[in-house]
C-alpha cells in the first residue's frame, strides 16, 4: 500500500466513526425532544439536519469511492 492509500483508508475509517456517532446522537436527541414535549421546531430542526447529514454523507461517500 502506498502512503496515499493508507491516508485515504484512515480518512474513510474516521468518517465512518463520526457518522456512527452522529447517527446515534441525533436520533437520541429527536427522541428525547419528542418524549419531553419540547417545541416542535426543535424536533424539526434536528430531523432536517439529520436528513441533510445522511444525504450528504452517502452522496460524498459514493462519489469519493
N, C-alpha and C positions, 0 to 999 in steps of 0.2 A: 504494500500500500504506500502511496505517496503521502507526503505531508498534507497536501490539499484534500485528499480523500479522508484522511484522519480528522482534519479540522471540520470538514463537511459532516462526517458521521457524528462527531461530538456536538456540532451545532444542531443537527436533527434530533439527537437524543435530548438535549437541553430544551428544545422547543416542545417536544412531546411531554416532558416533565412539567413544563409551565402550563401547557394545555390541560394536562390532567388536574393540576392544582386549581386552575380556573374553572374547569368543568365540575369540580366538586364544590368549590366555594360559592359560586354564583347561584346554582340551583338551591343550595342551602340557604342563601340569603333570600331568595324568592320565597321559598317555603316558610321561612321564619317571618317574613313580612306578611304573607297571607294569613298565617296562623295567629299572628298578633293583631290583625286588623289594621295594619298601617295604611297610610294613604295609598289609593290605587295608582297614583302617578309614580310612586317609588317602585312598586311592583312592575309597572310598565317599563320604566327606565331600566331596571335590572334585566327584564326579559328581552328588551330590544338590544341592549349591549351584549347580552349573551348570544343572541341570534347573529348579530354582526360579527362577533368574535368567531363563532363557529364557521360562518360563511367565509370569512377572510382566511381563517386557518386552513380550511380544506382547499380553497382555490389556490392559495400560495403553495400549499404542500404538493398539490398535483402539478402546478406549474414549475416548481423548482426541482422536481424529480426528473 
